[in-house]
Amino acid sequence: MRAYVVEEWTHPSRLTLVHNAPEPAPGPEEVVVDIFSAALNFFDILQAQGKYQVKPPFPFTLGAEFAGKIASNSPIPKSCPFKPGDRVFGSAQGAFADKIAVKWKAIMPLPDNLNFDQGAGLFITWPTSYEALVGRAELKPGDTVLVNAAAGGVGIAAVQLAKALGAKVIAAAGSQSKLDICKEYGGADYTVDYTNSEWQNEVLKITGGKGVDVVYDPVGRIQDSLKCIAFKGRALVIGFAAGRIETLPLNLVLLKNISIMGLHWGLYTYKEPTRIAVVWKELLDLFSSGRIKPVTYSTVYPLESAMSGLGALERRETWGKAVVHVRDEDRKVLAML
């Protein structure tokens, strides 16, 4: 089996694809999935170096999000609703490989109107953005939302979701090409380039001096964004992709009556598991209706080039969700012709 196996902490650029990795051995509540596509995440870069909070024992296979089919030889645990051949997406350690063993409760049926490349980046990205906007910030129709790093994976999802929920969206990114992506694929109402020193004034001008009701920030620009947040605004801390954990001047929180709130979707499995099904029902309804649609980066990487994809992600060259295409659905058919 092909896989990217981490045997010591190292930068992912130093990893090579091995062709003799052992196939996954499923546990009692697990199924085996043939991976067709896997998503690239910033935390994969950190995890390979031992800089992420999840540190599996060596050796382990890198990658955490995938889409594929239940393998023909997979065990089917009691109460598991899936059968061999079912199209699924999900999350487990070891997605940069041909196969993965995963708890059946950590996978979902892939909607019929989505392909594997689109499905690979659903499981972490979309519920993170949805629960942040809906569950935490309690987004209402007519609210104005500032989305930082809006062309990235969670950013473009937040732009689409906010629009679908009736909000006005200001997308912020660091180049004109990425701002164009926010409008073309996300449907943003306005865009601002935060490399421009006057970008907060642009936001205030767009909002008639009021400021934005919600700030969605996966990169580490909360402090900068407080200059253009509204009275009683809500600021969402999603991540620190810029590499620095911010310290905030709490006098601004007091003076503007604002709320700073975090969202760590992974904790819901342990802290509020009943919320997970609610979020996924609402998301899958939105996907099925076509009101939201996954955005994948224009370059799709073969498994052999997965680490090059992580390098592009690290250099902030990508937009949307960067995806690794592991296998072609028609490969067996083509081989028989």
N, C-alpha and C positions, 0 to 999 in steps of 0.2 A: 504494500500500500504506500502511496505517496503521501508525504506529510512534512511540515516544517517543525522539527523537533528541537526544543530548547533544552540543552544539557547543562548550561551555565548561563549566568546573567551576561547578556551581550546586546549590542545594538542590532536591531533586526537586519540591517544591511549586511551583517556578517553571517547570517543564517543561510544555509543551502537546503534545497529540497532533497530529501532522502527518498529512495524508492523501495526500501525494505522495512518500513515501519510496521510494527505489529498491528493487526486489525483490532479495533476496539472490542473489549469484552463487556457486554451489557450486564448491568446489575438487575436485581429483581423487579424494579419499577421502570426499567429502561427499554427503549427500542433502538434499533440501528437504522440510521438514515444514510442513504447514498447522497452525498453532497453534490449538487449541481452548481451552486453559486455560493460564495461567501462574501461578507461585507468587511471592509477595512475600517477600523476604528482607531482614533488617536490613542486610546488606552492600550491597544496592542503594542504600540511603540514603547510605552512605559513599562508594560508587563514584561516584555522580553529583557528589559534592563533591570528588573527588580524594583522599579519605581512606582508600581501600582499596588493598590491595597490588596488585591487578590494575587497571592503568590503560591501557585501550585507547586507541589514537590517535583523535583527533577526525576526523570525527564518528563516533559509535557509538550503537547502540541499547541502551537499558538493559534489564535483566532477564536472568536466567540459568537458570531452571528452567521446564519446560513439559511439556505432553502434547498429542498431536495425531495426525495421520495423515500418512503419506508422501504427498506431493503427486502428483497424477496425471501431472504433467510432470517429476517429479524424475528426474535420472540415477540409475542403480543401478550403483555401482562393482563391479568384479570382487571376488568373494568375499563381497559384502554379502548377508546372508540376507533382507533386507526387500524388499518389493515395494510398488508404489503402493496406497494404501488401508489398509495395515497400521497398527494402533493402536500408538503408541509413547510413551515418555516419556524425558526426557533433560535434558542441560544443555549450553548454549552461550551465548555472548554474544549478546544481541538478542532475548530472549524476550517483551518487551512490544511485540509486533508481530503482524501477520497471518501472516507466514511467517518461517522461519529456515533458514539453511544450517548443517548440523551434521555433524561426522564420524560416520560410521555406527557406529563403535565407542563413541561417547558416547551412544547411545540403547539402550533396552531395550524388549522387547515388553510392552505394558500388559496385566496380568492381566485375564481376561475378567470377573471379579467386581468390577472397579473402574471407575468412570467417569472422564472426563477431569479433572474438578475434583479428584477424589481423587488421580489420577495426577500432577498437575502438581507436587506438592511431594515426590515420592518420591526423586528422584535424588541429592540432597545430604543431606537430612535423615535419612533412615532408615539408610543405610550408616554415616553419622557416628555415630549412636547405637549401632548394632549393633557396629561394630568397637571403639568405645570400651569398651563393656561386656564384650564377648567376647574380642576380640583383645588389648586392652591391660590391662583390669582382671581378666581371666580369671574372670568372674562364675561362681559355682557355685550350684546349687540350695540354698536355705536361707540364703544371704547376705542381709544387710539393706542396702538401697540408699537413700541420700538423694538425691533429684533436686531441684535448685534450679531456679527458674523453670519449674516442672513443667507449667504450662499452656501454655507456648509450643510452637513447632513441634518443635524437637529434644527439648524436655523431655517432652512428652506421648508422643512416640515412645519415649523412654527408659523412661518408666513402663510402657508396654505391653510393651516387649521384656523388661524385667526380670521382669515378672509371667509372661510366657510362658516364660521360662527358669527359673522356679521360685524367684525371689527374693521377699523381703518388701520392699515399697516404702513409703517415707515421702516424700510429695510436699510440697514447700515452695513457697509462692507468697505474693504480697503482698496478697491480698484474699480474702474468703470466697467470692465468686462464682467466682474462679479455682480455689480449692480444691475447690469443688463440681464443676467441670469435670474435675479430676484424678480424682475418684472415679467420676463418671458415665461419662466417655469413656476414662479410662486404667485404671480398676480399682485405683487406689492403695489400700493397706491402711490407711494413716494419712495425715493431713495436718497441717501446721504452718504458721502464718502468721509469716513472718520479719519482719514489722513489729512483732511482739511481742518486747520485749527479752529475754524468757525462753525464746525458741524453742529454743535449744540444750538447755536443761534439759528441755524437753518431749521432744526426741529421745532424750536419755539415759534419761528415764523409760520411754519406749516400748521401748527396747532393754535394759531392766533394768540400766542403768548401764554397759553394755559399750560403747555407741557403734556407729556404722554401719560396715560392712565396706567400703562403696564410697560415695564422694561423686561425683556427676555434676553438673558446674557449667558452664553456658553463659553465665553472666551476670557473674561476677566476685565470688563469695562464698566462695572457697576458704578464706581466712584465718578468716572467721567459722565455717566448717564444721569447721575443725580442732579446735574446742572440743568437738565431739561425734563425733569419728571414733574408731574402735576401734584397739587395739594391732595393728600390722601392717596397718592400713587402707590403701586405695588411693584417692587423690583424682585425679579426671579433670578436666583443664583443657580445656574445649571452646570457650570464647569469652569475650568481654568486653562483652556487650550493655549493661551498665550504663555503659559509656563510659570506664572507668578500668582500666588494666593494673595488677594487684596486685603488691605486693612482699611476700614472705612471711618470717616469722620462722623461720629454718631450725633454731633450737633446738627447736621443736616437732616438726619432722620427725625430728630425732635422738631426742628423749625418748620419742616414741610409736612409733618404728620404722616410720614410715609412708612410703609411696611417693607422690610427686607425678608424674603422667604426663600428657602432652599427646596430643591427637589432631587431626591435620590431614589429613582424608580425601583432599583433592586431591593431596597428595604421593604417594599410593600409585600413581598413574599412572606416576610416574617412578622411585620407589624400590622398590616391591613390587607390580608389576602382576599377578603371579599370584594375589595375595590377593583382587583385585577380583572375579573370577569366583566364588571360593569364598563370599564374603560375599553376593553377589547370589543365588546358588543357594539359600543358607539363608534369605535374606529372602523370595524369591519363593515358596518352599515354605510359609513362615509366612503370607504373604498369601493364597495359594491355599487353605490350610486354614482360614482365617478366624480364626486365633488372634491375629492383629494386624490392625488396620484403620486407614487414614489418618483423621485428625480434621481437618475443615475448619471454619474460623470461620463463624459463622452468617450473616454478611453476605458475599455473593459479589459482587465489584465488576465491573462492565462495564469494557471496555478504556478507555472515556472517563473512568472514575473511578479508574484505577489509582493515580494519585499521591495521591488521597485515602486510598486503602488503605494506602499507605506512611506517610502521616501518622498514621493510626490505629495502625499498627505502631510507629512512633516514639514515640507517646504511651502505649504499652503498653496499649492498649484491646482488642487482639485476643487470641484464644487459639487453640490448635491452629495450623493452617496457613492463613494468609490467602491467598485465591486470586482471580485475575482471570479472568473468563469472557470469552474472546475471540470465540467464535462458537458458535452452536447447531448441533448435528449435523443437525438436521432443517430447517435454514434453507432449503436448496435445495428440499426436498420441499414445504415450506409455500409457497414462492414459486411453485411450479408449480400449486398447487390454485386 
